[in-house]
Amino acid sequence: MSATSSAFTSKDPYRLWLLSRLGEEFGVKGAERIIQEAVLRRGWTTGRSLGPRDVVAVLQDVYRQMTENGDEARADRWLQDASRDLAKLAETVPEPAAPQEQAGEPAGTRPQVPVPAVPVPQPAAWGRRAHDLPLMLARVHAQIAARSLNTIRSDGTLARLERAAEWDMQAAQAEVRRWETEALLGQLRAAHARAELADQVATARAQAEVLRLNIRELEELPRPGQNAAAQLAHARLTLTQTQAFLDAFAPLVGTQDADAPLSMLQLDLHDARFSLGVALHPDVLRARYGLNVALWQAGEAGEEAPSVQEARRALAQAEEMAGAQLAGTLNAARSHQAALQDLARRALDLETRGDKLARAGGDALSRARLGLEWRQVRAAARLQAGRLEEAVALLEALVGEGTQGTDAPQS
């Protein structure tokens, strides 16, 4: 290992783990080169400590490189094994909260972590923008956690609390990510609601065209029977209702909004990296902080102390709930992905059939009915695409590349 690397890996456990893991595959120099390329490509601060999400990003880079070299099966096995081992590491080692020590610092000086700035809003009327409060509080808690860690590191009598404080800071940062993701989900849901309305308007227009052609056909029957008369009355009533819907909602959307391409996320939802979602869940990190505080308070009693045993039970419960939440989100995402792929195929098939029918000179009513079915299937596909995008946003908030707090100005 180079002198530069050894300067920070002693306080950079995730980088050290990554160097060891990649070194088995590519040698020490190759491992250092891969990490350096990832740092440059993503614009990370040189020499900063790496966290579990950063390691996930580098593992994904290596996986893509291995698959491009043609050994996809071996690459899959390698990534699965590495991701599982990383999840185990994340259960026992908090994400480093310290920047690289600067040259010229006195020996033994503990590096201080950057304290995130929190914009202080003006007092607001009760109930105004109340949905912003959780994120505001989370950012304040992250700021407090950073200051607490700095205080502990500057006071030798509190040295045994440092590990607990590191878990506290990681939990606070995860809570910020949680509420930032909620804000993102709010924006996604609003965009998806607009797209769904556009699809409903386009479908209603297609239905109105079918109804008008059907009414014309029924009106032109030479001898309409009782059944035809009932069908005609029902078609006229449905057309009136459909037109009322269009009068109300068509002005709210653009005519081309429903023709935007489908969003087809290509993501392996069986990737082992998602197993990190339990270890990095905010509630699990908070429970680990509680356990470390309990161990500090227990002193020599250690694991036998009732408070420590209670903290371990709380941690196990948090892990169980986080695992159930992760499994539910993954299963929902997989279900949406499968439904989207099926509906996209059906929409493409209907579009092909419509083109063939038009070239063959099919009658207007048959073409309109096929167009209506295509609109309905495409709207259902867009709905599944939106739900998939929302589920993936939740997953990426847990195990995706993290930027919160990692490249803040060094203090």
C-alpha positions in Angstrom: 0.0 0.0 0.0 1.3 3.5 -0.8 2.3 6.0 1.9 -0.6 8.2 0.8 -3.1 5.5 1.3 -1.8 4.4 4.7 -2.0 8.0 5.9 -5.8 7.8 6.1 -6.9 4.1 6.0 -6.2 3.7 9.7 -9.2 6.1 10.3 -11.0 5.1 7.2 -12.2 1.5 7.8 -14.5 1.3 4.7 -11.6 2.4 2.4 -9.4 -0.2 4.1 -12.0 -2.9 3.6 -12.5 -1.9 0.0 -8.7 -1.9 -0.7 -8.5 -5.4 0.8 -11.5 -6.7 -1.1 -10.4 -5.2 -4.4 -6.8 -6.2 -3.7 -7.8 -9.9 -3.7 -9.1 -9.4 -7.3 -6.9 -6.8 -8.8 -3.8 -6.5 -6.6 -3.1 -3.6 -4.2 -2.0 -1.1 -7.0 -5.0 -2.1 -9.1 -7.3 -1.5 -6.1 -5.9 1.9 -5.4 -6.2 2.8 -9.0 -9.9 1.8 -9.1 -10.7 3.8 -6.0 -8.8 6.9 -7.2 -10.7 6.7 -10.5 -14.0 6.6 -8.7 -13.0 9.6 -6.5 -12.1 11.6 -9.6 -15.1 10.6 -11.6 -17.5 11.6 -8.9 -15.7 14.7 -7.8 -15.2 13.5 -4.2 -12.7 15.4 -2.0 -9.3 13.7 -2.3 -8.5 11.7 0.8 -11.9 12.0 2.4 -13.2 9.0 4.4 -15.4 6.6 2.6 -18.8 5.4 3.8 -20.8 2.3 3.0 -22.7 4.1 0.2 -19.5 5.2 -1.4 -18.2 1.6 -1.3 -21.4 0.4 -3.0 -20.8 2.9 -5.8 -17.3 1.6 -6.3 -18.4 -2.0 -6.2 -21.0 -1.2 -8.9 -18.2 0.3 -11.1 -16.1 -2.8 -10.7 -19.2 -5.0 -11.5 -19.9 -3.1 -14.7 -16.2 -3.5 -15.7 -16.3 -7.2 -15.0 -19.5 -7.8 -17.0 -18.1 -5.7 -19.9 -15.2 -8.1 -19.9 -17.6 -11.0 -20.6 -17.7 -12.9 -17.3 -21.1 -12.0 -16.1 -21.8 -15.1 -14.0 -18.5 -14.6 -12.1 -19.2 -10.9 -11.7 -22.7 -11.6 -10.2 -21.2 -14.0 -7.6 -18.4 -11.5 -6.8 -20.8 -8.6 -6.3 -23.3 -10.7 -4.2 -20.5 -11.9 -1.9 -18.9 -8.4 -1.5 -22.3 -6.8 -0.8 -23.1 -9.3 1.9 -19.8 -8.8 3.6 -20.2 -5.0 3.4 -23.6 -5.3 5.0 -22.0 -7.2 7.9 -19.3 -4.5 8.2 -22.0 -1.8 8.3 -23.6 -3.6 11.3 -20.5 -3.1 13.4 -18.5 -0.1 12.1 -20.1 3.4 12.0 -19.5 5.5 9.0 -16.4 7.7 9.5 -17.4 11.1 10.5 -14.0 12.8 10.4 -12.2 14.5 7.4 -8.6 13.6 6.7 -6.2 15.1 9.2 -4.3 18.1 7.7 -0.5 18.3 7.6 1.0 20.3 10.4 -1.6 19.3 13.0 -0.1 18.6 16.4 0.4 14.9 17.1 -2.6 13.3 18.8 -5.0 16.0 17.7 -8.4 14.5 17.0 -9.8 15.8 13.7 -13.0 17.8 14.0 -16.0 17.0 11.8 -17.7 19.7 9.7 -20.8 21.0 11.3 -23.6 21.2 8.7 -25.2 24.7 8.3 -28.9 24.8 9.0 -30.9 27.7 7.5 -33.0 29.3 10.2 -36.5 30.1 8.9 -38.5 33.1 10.0 -41.3 32.3 12.5 -44.3 31.1 10.5 -48.0 31.1 11.2 -49.3 27.9 12.9 -49.8 25.1 10.4 -48.0 26.9 7.6 -45.6 24.6 5.7 -45.8 22.1 8.6 -44.6 19.4 6.2 -41.2 21.1 6.2 -40.7 20.7 10.0 -39.4 17.0 10.0 -36.6 17.8 7.6 -35.8 21.1 9.5 -35.6 19.2 12.8 -33.5 16.4 11.2 -31.0 18.9 9.9 -30.8 20.6 13.4 -30.3 17.2 15.0 -27.5 16.4 12.5 -25.9 19.7 13.4 -26.1 19.0 17.1 -24.7 15.5 16.6 -21.7 16.9 14.8 -21.0 19.4 17.5 -21.4 16.7 20.2 -18.9 14.5 18.4 -16.4 17.4 18.2 -16.8 18.1 21.9 -16.3 14.5 22.8 -13.1 14.3 20.7 -11.7 17.4 22.4 -12.3 16.0 25.9 -10.2 13.0 26.8 -12.5 12.1 29.7 -15.3 11.4 27.2 -13.1 9.2 24.9 -15.2 6.1 25.5 -18.3 7.9 24.2 -16.7 8.6 20.8 -18.0 5.4 19.2 -21.6 6.1 20.4 -21.3 9.7 19.1 -20.2 8.4 15.7 -23.3 6.2 15.6 -25.4 9.2 16.7 -24.0 11.3 13.8 -24.6 8.6 11.3 -28.2 8.1 12.5 -28.8 11.8 12.3 -27.5 12.0 8.8 -29.6 9.0 7.8 -32.7 10.8 9.3 -31.9 13.8 7.1 -31.8 11.5 4.0 -35.1 10.0 5.1 -36.9 13.3 5.1 -35.1 14.6 2.0 -36.4 11.5 0.3 -39.9 12.2 1.5 -39.6 15.7 -0.1 -38.4 14.0 -3.3 -41.3 11.5 -3.2 -43.7 14.4 -2.8 -42.4 15.9 -6.0 -42.5 12.6 -7.8 -46.1 11.9 -6.7 -47.2 15.3 -7.9 -45.5 14.7 -11.3 -47.0 11.3 -11.5 -50.5 12.6 -10.6 -50.2 15.2 -13.5 -49.2 12.4 -15.9 -52.1 10.2 -14.7 -54.5 13.0 -15.3 -53.1 13.5 -18.8 -53.5 9.8 -19.5 -57.1 9.9 -18.2 -57.9 12.9 -20.5 -56.4 11.1 -23.5 -58.3 7.9 -22.7 -61.5 9.9 -22.3 -61.0 11.5 -25.7 -60.4 8.1 -27.3 -63.5 6.8 -25.5 -65.6 9.7 -26.7 -64.5 9.0 -30.3 -65.5 5.3 -29.9 -68.9 6.4 -28.5 -69.6 8.9 -31.3 -68.8 6.3 -34.0 -70.9 3.7 -32.1 -73.8 6.1 -31.9 -73.6 6.9 -35.6 -73.6 3.2 -36.4 -76.6 2.5 -34.2 -78.5 5.5 -35.6 -77.9 4.3 -39.2 -79.4 0.8 -38.5 -82.3 0.4 -40.9 -84.5 -1.4 -38.4 -83.2 -0.9 -34.9 -84.6 -3.3 -32.3 -85.3 -2.8 -28.7 -81.8 -3.9 -27.7 -80.2 -1.5 -30.2 -82.4 1.4 -28.8 -81.2 0.6 -25.3 -77.6 0.5 -26.5 -78.0 3.8 -28.3 -79.5 5.5 -25.1 -76.7 4.1 -23.0 -74.0 5.3 -25.5 -75.5 8.8 -25.5 -75.5 8.9 -21.7 -71.9 7.7 -21.5 -70.8 10.2 -24.1 -72.5 13.0 -22.1 -70.6 12.0 -19.0 -67.3 11.6 -20.8 -67.7 15.0 -22.4 -68.4 16.5 -19.0 -65.2 15.0 -17.7 -63.3 16.4 -20.6 -64.8 19.9 -20.2 -63.6 20.0 -16.6 -60.1 18.4 -16.9 -58.9 18.7 -20.5 -57.9 22.4 -20.1 -55.6 21.4 -17.2 -53.2 19.3 -19.3 -51.3 19.8 -22.5 -52.4 17.8 -25.6 -49.0 16.1 -25.8 -48.5 15.2 -22.1 -50.0 11.7 -22.5 -47.7 10.9 -25.4 -44.5 11.3 -23.4 -42.3 8.1 -23.6 -42.8 5.5 -20.8 -40.1 5.6 -18.1 -38.6 2.1 -18.1 -36.2 1.8 -15.2 -33.6 -0.9 -15.8 -32.6 -2.1 -12.3 -31.7 -5.4 -10.8 -34.0 -5.6 -7.8 -32.4 -8.8 -6.6 -29.0 -7.1 -6.1 -27.4 -8.1 -2.8 -26.5 -4.4 -2.2 -30.1 -3.9 -1.0 -29.2 -6.0 2.0 -27.4 -2.9 3.3 -30.8 -1.3 3.7 -31.3 -2.9 7.1 -27.9 -1.8 8.6 -28.2 1.7 7.2 -31.9 2.3 8.2 -32.2 5.4 10.4 -34.1 3.5 13.1 -31.4 0.8 13.2 -28.6 3.3 13.4 -30.5 5.1 16.2 -30.9 1.8 18.1 -27.1 1.1 17.7 -26.4 4.5 19.1 -28.7 3.6 22.1 -26.8 0.4 22.6 -23.4 2.1 22.6 -24.6 4.7 25.1 -26.0 1.9 27.3 -22.7 0.0 27.2 -20.9 3.2 28.2 -23.2 3.8 31.1 -23.0 0.2 32.2 -19.3 0.4 32.7 -17.8 -2.8 34.1 -21.2 -4.5 34.2 -21.1 -4.6 30.4 -23.5 -7.0 28.6 -25.0 -8.1 31.9 -26.5 -4.7 32.7 -30.3 -4.6 32.3 -30.1 -1.4 30.3 -27.7 -3.1 27.8 -30.0 -6.1 27.4 -33.0 -3.8 26.8 -31.0 -1.8 24.2 -30.1 -5.1 22.4 -33.8 -6.0 22.4 -34.6 -2.6 20.9 -31.9 -3.0 18.3 -33.2 -6.5 17.3 -36.8 -5.0 17.1 -35.5 -2.1 14.9 -33.7 -4.6 12.6 -36.8 -6.7 12.3 -39.0 -3.8 11.4 -36.4 -2.4 9.0 -36.1 -5.8 7.4 -39.9 -6.1 7.0 -40.0 -2.5 5.5 -37.2 -3.3 3.1 -38.7 -6.6 2.0 -42.1 -4.9 1.5 -40.6 -2.1 -0.6 -38.5 -4.5 -2.6 -41.5 -6.8 -3.3 -43.6 -3.8 -4.3 -40.9 -2.6 -6.6 -40.5 -6.0 -8.2 -44.3 -6.3 -8.6 -44.5 -2.9 -10.3 -41.5 -3.7 -12.5 -43.0 -7.0 -13.7 -46.4 -5.4 -14.3 -44.7 -2.5 -16.2 -42.8 -4.9 -18.5 -46.0 -6.9 -19.3 -48.1 -3.8 -19.9 -45.3 -2.2 -22.1 -45.3 -5.3 -24.2 -49.1 -5.2 -24.6 -49.0 -1.6 -25.5 -46.4 -2.2 -28.2 -48.5 -5.1 -29.5 -51.6 -3.0 -29.7 -49.7 -0.2 -31.4 -48.4 -2.7 -34.0 -52.0 -4.0 -34.5 -53.3 -0.5 -34.9 -50.8 0.3 -37.6 -51.6 -2.9 -39.5 -55.3 -2.2 -39.3 -54.9 1.3 -40.6 -52.8 0.0 -43.5 -55.4 -2.6 -44.3 -58.1 0.0 -44.5 -60.0 -1.1 -41.4 -63.2 0.7 -40.5 -63.1 3.7 -38.3 -64.9 2.1 -35.3 -62.5 -0.8 -35.2 -59.5 1.5 -35.3 -61.0 3.7 -32.6 -61.7 0.7 -30.3 -58.1 -0.5 -30.8 -56.8 3.0 -30.1 -58.9 3.2 -26.9 -57.5 -0.1 -25.7 -54.0 1.1 -26.4 -54.6 4.3 -24.4 -56.0 2.2 -21.5 -53.0 -0.2 -21.4 -50.5 2.6 -21.8 -52.1 4.6 -18.9 -51.9 1.5 -16.7 -48.2 1.0 -17.7 -47.4 4.7 -16.8 -49.1 4.2 -13.5 -46.8 1.2 -12.7 -43.8 3.1 -13.9 -44.6 5.9 -11.5 -45.0 3.5 -8.6 -41.7 1.7 -9.5 -39.9 5.1 -9.6 -41.2 5.9 -6.1 -40.2 2.5 -4.7 -36.7 2.8 -6.2 -36.3 6.3 -4.7 -37.0 4.8 -1.2 -34.4 2.0 -1.9 -31.8 4.4 -3.2 -32.2 6.6 -0.1 -31.0 3.7 1.9 -28.2 2.2 -0.2 -27.6 4.6 -3.0 -24.6 6.9 -3.3 -24.7 9.3 -0.4 -23.6 12.9 -0.5 -25.0 14.2 2.7 -22.3 15.6 4.8 -19.5 13.8 2.9 -18.1 16.7 0.9 -18.9 19.6 3.3 -16.2 22.3 3.7 -13.4 21.0 5.9 -13.2 22.7 9.3 
